[in-house]
Amino acid sequence: MSAFVVLAACGNEIEDPLNWDIESFDYMNQNEETVSLDDLKGKVWMADFVFTNCETVCPPMTFNMSKLNDALVEEGVEDVQFVSFSVDPTVDTPDKIKDFMANYDLAEADWQFLTGYSQEEIEAFAQENFKALVRKPEEGTQVDHATWFYLVDQDGKIVKAYPGFQDVPYEDIINDIKVLQKS
């Protein structure tokens, strides 16, 4: 019996899942197409909150997401959607987003970079759904935001949150994605 428990803990289930529901949304991607929660249903996806003129954490976070995609490809894991929510939607137009995306290998992946909502809307959406801070100060061009990567299951539930800026646990993320894809 104890051998079974050890095996189960080694990767056949998600340990301590968050199971946070995501409310329905309809946002615009880099190609000016509408992307909704319904469009993502049935897919395993990784989400983050970034913006194109970020001077600190967003470039390394996006590089880390690219590195995760490369590791998934190397492991033969397919059908993972990447979703970035802009935390500076008044600045992040589709053209600006496309220019930003061109700097990363992730641009070749299934990557939706979303915008087309108000600052107030993304701040509330991030807090209410992802338990994540997004706050644009009245002064300056930089937006305060969480630096987590979020794993979302096929039903639109946030299953896990992982550090996305430093010490990214790639192996854990890949294992958890494989578990979700088997379920």
Salt bridges, closest charged atoms under 4 A:
ASP21 OD1 - LYS157 NZ 2.53
GLU75 OE1 - LYS178 NZ 2.68
ASP88 OD1 - LYS136 NZ 2.58
ASP144 OD2 - ARG135 NH2 2.51
